[in-house]
Amino acid sequence: MTRTPPAPLTLGIVGFGKIAREQHVPAIRADRRFVLHSIADTAGGAAPARKYATVEALLAADDAPAAVAICTPPQARYAVARHALGRGRHVLLEKPPTVTLSELEELREVAARAGVTLFCAWHSQFAAAVLPAREWLAQRRLNSVRITWREDVRVWHPGQRWLWEPGGFGVFDPGINALSVAARILPKRLLVREALLSFPENCATPIAADLAMTDVDGTPIAVSFDFLQTGPQTWNIEVETDADTLLLSQGGARLAIDGHDVQVGPSAEYPALYARFADLIASGRSDADALPLELVADALLLGRRRLAPAFVD
């Protein structure tokens, strides 16, 4: 007897900017377990599905979607997610999931009470070389780690003023990707010990950061984030072990051991995210890992500040 596959889950996107257009929509369309139902966004312009001005209007529709992916700037995510969870919808949160840890903890509780899935989508953890790196490092003793995550904000976030407002994360918007990967591949829990944060004189968030971290065994971890790198971009994690040196580069897409490339699969971060989201919903579970956000919060609490020149986009 042939079983009829379950009907795909209807899914709405809240916040329809660059990341939603370029990453979420193709990944949703490629996964037969989802169908793109609708978009909620205040901006004008065309959309690939029916469009609403607000998440409230989207979820008030007679055929409101079963799940939502929240791709707004981080300052808005908590309120949107709480509303959706309270209406019994499964929620995928783009990174960083919320502005504060207390907001994320509250969303966990709301999701548990509602019996729906909450998924913090740390997309860089799904890069092709991350799992192979994690498995290789699990068998080694670590000597030191260097994380270098430097990119050009004018290329990746042109005109996005929310980055520089309170709750906008500044350089930690990409930097939290590095921390999410490090937390995934390194065997022991990570701790922030010191931080030096560079704040442009006209911004509320840092444009560069240097962190001194360790794992719980005291392994030194040096971190450098910069939002003003031009030319080739740098997204590297280098780990010296008792045997060889591992280099995870291109944001987790490429792996090398002692300079020799290791074959990994093609890059498919967002398709893997949606596959994980579908599996969580099917099994009635949530995955709301707060550790990358905790590390950013610790850096901001511990950080010494220095003034940098004003930032002009």
C-alpha positions as CSV (number, residue, x, y, z in Angstrom):
1,M,0.0,0.0,0.0
2,T,1.4,3.4,-1.0
3,R,1.3,6.1,1.6
4,T,0.2,9.5,0.6
5,P,2.9,12.0,1.7
6,P,1.7,14.7,4.1
7,A,0.6,18.0,2.7
8,P,3.4,20.6,2.8
9,L,3.4,23.1,5.6
10,T,2.3,26.6,4.7
11,L,4.9,29.2,5.6
12,G,5.0,32.9,5.8
13,I,8.0,35.2,5.8
14,V,8.0,38.3,8.1
15,G,10.4,40.9,6.9
16,F,11.3,40.8,3.2
17,G,14.8,42.2,2.8
18,K,18.0,40.9,1.2
19,I,18.4,37.7,3.2
20,A,14.8,36.7,2.8
21,R,14.9,37.2,-1.0
22,E,18.2,35.7,-1.7
23,Q,18.3,32.8,0.8
24,H,15.0,32.0,2.4
25,V,12.8,32.0,-0.7
26,P,15.0,29.6,-2.8
27,A,15.4,27.3,0.2
28,I,11.6,27.1,0.9
29,R,10.9,26.5,-2.8
30,A,13.4,23.7,-2.9
31,D,11.9,21.8,0.1
32,R,8.7,19.9,-0.7
33,R,7.8,19.9,3.0
34,F,7.0,23.6,2.8
35,V,5.1,25.9,0.5
36,L,5.6,29.7,0.5
37,H,2.2,31.1,1.6
38,S,2.6,34.8,2.2
39,I,4.9,37.8,3.0
40,A,4.5,40.4,5.7
41,D,6.5,43.6,5.1
42,T,5.8,47.3,5.4
43,A,7.9,48.2,2.3
44,G,6.4,48.4,-1.1
45,G,7.5,46.4,-4.1
46,A,6.7,43.0,-5.6
47,A,6.7,39.8,-3.6
48,P,6.7,36.1,-4.6
49,A,3.5,35.4,-2.6
50,R,0.5,37.3,-1.3
51,K,1.6,40.3,0.8
52,Y,0.4,41.8,4.1
53,A,1.6,45.0,5.8
54,T,1.9,43.3,9.2
55,V,2.3,39.9,10.9
56,E,-1.0,40.5,12.6
57,A,-2.8,40.9,9.3
58,L,-1.0,37.8,7.9
59,L,-1.9,35.6,10.9
60,A,-5.5,36.9,10.9
61,A,-6.1,35.6,7.4
62,D,-8.6,32.7,7.2
63,D,-5.9,30.4,5.8
64,A,-3.0,31.8,7.9
65,P,0.2,29.8,7.5
66,A,1.2,27.1,9.9
67,A,4.8,28.5,10.3
68,V,6.6,31.8,9.9
69,A,10.2,32.7,9.3
70,I,11.1,36.0,10.9
71,C,13.7,38.0,8.9
72,T,13.1,41.4,10.3
73,P,15.9,43.4,11.9
74,P,16.6,41.9,15.4
75,Q,15.0,44.8,17.3
76,A,11.6,43.6,16.0
77,R,11.9,39.9,16.3
78,Y,10.8,39.3,19.8
79,A,7.4,41.0,19.4
80,V,6.7,39.3,16.1
81,A,7.8,35.9,17.4
82,R,5.7,36.1,20.5
83,H,2.6,37.0,18.6
84,A,3.1,34.1,16.1
85,L,3.9,31.6,18.9
86,G,0.8,32.8,20.8
87,R,-1.3,32.1,17.7
88,G,0.0,28.5,17.6
89,R,2.5,29.0,14.7
90,H,5.9,27.4,14.4
91,V,8.6,30.0,14.3
92,L,12.0,30.1,12.6
93,L,14.1,33.1,13.9
94,E,16.9,34.5,11.7
95,K,20.1,35.2,13.6
96,P,20.6,36.8,16.0
97,P,17.3,35.5,17.3
98,T,16.5,38.3,19.7
99,V,18.2,41.4,21.1
100,T,18.4,40.1,24.7
101,L,18.7,36.8,26.4
102,S,15.6,37.4,28.5
103,E,13.6,37.8,25.3
104,L,14.8,34.5,24.0
105,E,14.1,32.8,27.3
106,E,10.5,34.1,27.2
107,L,10.0,32.9,23.7
108,R,11.2,29.4,24.7
109,E,8.5,29.4,27.5
110,V,5.8,30.7,25.1
111,A,6.6,28.0,22.5
112,A,6.6,25.3,25.2
113,R,3.2,26.4,26.5
114,A,1.8,26.6,23.0
115,G,3.2,23.2,22.0
116,V,4.9,24.6,18.8
117,T,8.4,24.6,17.5
118,L,10.8,27.5,18.0
119,F,14.0,27.3,15.9
120,C,17.0,29.7,16.2
121,A,18.5,29.5,12.8
122,W,22.3,29.7,13.2
123,H,22.8,29.3,9.5
124,S,26.6,29.2,9.5
125,Q,26.5,26.1,11.7
126,F,25.0,24.3,8.6
127,A,27.9,25.3,6.3
128,A,29.4,22.2,4.5
129,A,32.7,21.9,6.4
130,V,31.4,22.6,9.9
131,L,30.3,19.0,10.8
132,P,33.5,17.4,9.3
133,A,35.5,20.0,11.4
134,R,33.6,19.2,14.5
135,E,34.2,15.4,14.1
136,W,37.9,15.9,13.4
137,L,38.5,18.1,16.4
138,A,36.6,15.8,18.7
139,Q,39.6,13.4,18.5
140,R,42.3,16.0,19.2
141,R,43.7,18.0,22.0
142,L,43.5,21.8,21.3
143,N,46.4,24.1,21.7
144,S,45.0,27.4,20.5
145,V,42.3,28.9,18.3
146,R,42.3,32.0,16.1
147,I,39.0,33.4,14.7
148,T,39.3,36.1,12.1
149,W,35.9,37.4,10.7
150,R,36.4,40.6,8.7
151,E,34.1,41.9,6.0
152,D,32.9,45.1,4.3
153,V,29.7,46.4,5.8
154,R,29.1,48.6,2.8
155,V,29.0,45.6,0.5
156,W,26.9,43.2,2.8
157,H,24.7,45.7,4.6
158,P,24.4,48.9,2.4
159,G,22.2,51.5,4.0
160,Q,21.0,49.3,6.8
161,R,21.0,51.9,9.6
162,W,19.4,49.5,12.1
163,L,22.8,47.8,12.5
164,W,24.1,50.9,14.3
165,E,21.1,51.5,16.5
166,P,20.8,50.0,20.0
167,G,20.1,46.3,19.6
168,G,21.5,46.3,16.0
169,F,24.7,44.3,17.0
170,G,27.1,46.2,14.7
171,V,30.1,44.0,13.9
172,F,28.6,41.3,16.0
173,D,25.9,40.8,13.4
174,P,28.4,38.8,11.3
175,G,30.6,38.1,14.3
176,I,27.9,36.0,15.9
177,N,28.1,33.7,12.9
178,A,31.7,33.0,13.8
179,L,30.8,32.4,17.4
180,S,28.0,30.0,16.4
181,V,30.5,28.0,14.3
182,A,33.1,28.0,17.0
183,A,30.6,26.8,19.6
184,R,29.6,24.1,17.2
185,I,33.0,22.7,16.2
186,L,35.0,23.2,19.5
187,P,34.6,20.3,22.0
188,K,34.3,22.4,25.2
189,R,32.2,25.3,26.2
190,L,33.5,28.8,25.4
191,L,34.0,31.7,27.7
192,V,34.7,35.4,27.0
193,R,37.6,36.8,29.2
194,E,38.3,40.2,27.8
195,A,37.0,42.4,25.0
196,L,38.1,45.6,23.3
197,L,35.2,47.2,21.3
198,S,35.5,50.1,18.8
199,F,32.5,52.3,18.6
200,P,32.2,55.0,15.9
201,E,31.4,58.3,17.5
202,N,28.0,58.4,15.7
203,C,26.9,54.7,16.4
204,A,25.5,52.8,19.3
205,T,27.1,49.5,18.3
206,P,30.7,48.5,17.6
207,I,32.3,48.5,14.2
208,A,35.2,46.3,15.3
209,A,36.0,44.0,18.3
210,D,38.9,42.0,19.6
211,L,38.0,39.3,22.1
212,A,40.2,37.2,24.3
213,M,38.4,33.9,25.0
214,T,39.1,30.4,26.3
215,D,37.3,27.2,26.5
216,V,36.6,25.7,30.0
217,D,40.0,24.0,29.9
218,G,41.8,27.3,29.3
219,T,42.6,26.9,25.6
220,P,43.3,30.4,24.3
221,I,41.0,31.7,21.6
222,A,41.9,35.0,19.9
223,V,39.0,36.7,18.1
224,S,39.2,39.6,15.6
225,F,36.0,41.1,14.1
226,D,36.1,44.0,11.7
227,F,33.3,45.6,9.6
228,L,35.6,47.8,7.4
229,Q,37.7,45.2,5.5
230,T,37.8,45.9,1.8
231,G,39.0,43.6,-1.0
232,P,39.0,39.9,-0.2
233,Q,36.8,39.1,2.8
234,T,38.0,36.9,5.7
235,W,35.9,34.3,7.5
236,N,38.4,32.0,9.1
237,I,38.7,29.8,12.1
238,E,42.2,28.2,12.7
239,V,42.7,25.6,15.3
240,E,46.2,24.3,16.3
241,T,46.0,20.8,17.9
242,D,48.4,18.3,19.3
243,A,48.6,16.7,15.8
244,D,47.8,19.1,13.0
245,T,46.3,22.5,12.2
246,L,42.8,22.8,11.0
247,L,41.6,25.8,8.9
248,L,37.9,26.4,8.4
249,S,37.5,29.2,5.8
250,Q,35.0,30.8,3.6
251,G,32.6,31.0,6.6
252,G,32.6,27.2,7.0
253,A,32.4,26.2,3.4
254,R,36.0,25.0,3.1
255,L,38.2,22.8,5.3
256,A,41.9,22.2,5.2
257,I,44.2,20.1,7.5
258,D,47.9,21.3,7.5
259,G,47.3,23.1,4.3
260,H,45.7,20.2,2.5
261,D,42.1,20.6,1.4
262,V,39.5,18.1,2.7
263,Q,36.7,17.3,0.3
264,V,33.3,18.4,1.7
265,G,29.9,18.7,0.1
266,P,28.5,21.8,-1.7
267,S,27.4,24.8,0.3
268,A,23.7,24.6,1.2
269,E,23.2,26.4,4.5
270,Y,19.6,27.6,4.1
271,P,18.3,24.3,2.5
272,A,19.8,22.5,5.5
273,L,18.1,25.1,7.9
274,Y,14.7,24.3,6.4
275,A,15.3,20.6,6.5
276,R,16.1,21.0,10.2
277,F,13.0,23.1,10.8
278,A,10.8,20.5,9.1
279,D,12.3,17.7,11.2
280,L,11.8,19.7,14.4
281,I,8.1,20.4,13.5
282,A,7.5,16.7,12.6
283,S,9.0,15.5,15.9
284,G,7.3,18.2,18.1
285,R,10.6,19.7,19.3
286,S,12.3,23.1,19.5
287,D,16.0,24.1,19.0
288,A,16.6,27.5,20.6
289,D,20.3,27.5,21.3
290,A,21.3,30.7,23.1
291,L,25.1,30.2,23.4
292,P,26.2,32.5,20.5
293,L,23.9,35.3,21.8
294,E,25.3,34.7,25.4
295,L,28.9,35.1,24.1
296,V,28.0,38.4,22.4
297,A,26.3,39.6,25.6
298,D,29.3,38.7,27.6
299,A,31.6,40.6,25.3
300,L,29.5,43.7,25.6
301,L,29.4,43.4,29.4
302,L,33.1,42.8,29.7
303,G,34.3,45.0,26.9
304,R,36.5,48.1,27.2
305,R,35.3,50.8,24.7
306,R,37.4,53.0,22.5
307,L,36.2,55.7,20.2
308,A,36.5,55.3,16.4
309,P,35.9,57.8,13.6
310,A,32.2,58.3,12.6
311,F,30.8,55.8,10.2
312,V,29.4,57.1,6.9
313,D,27.7,54.5,4.7
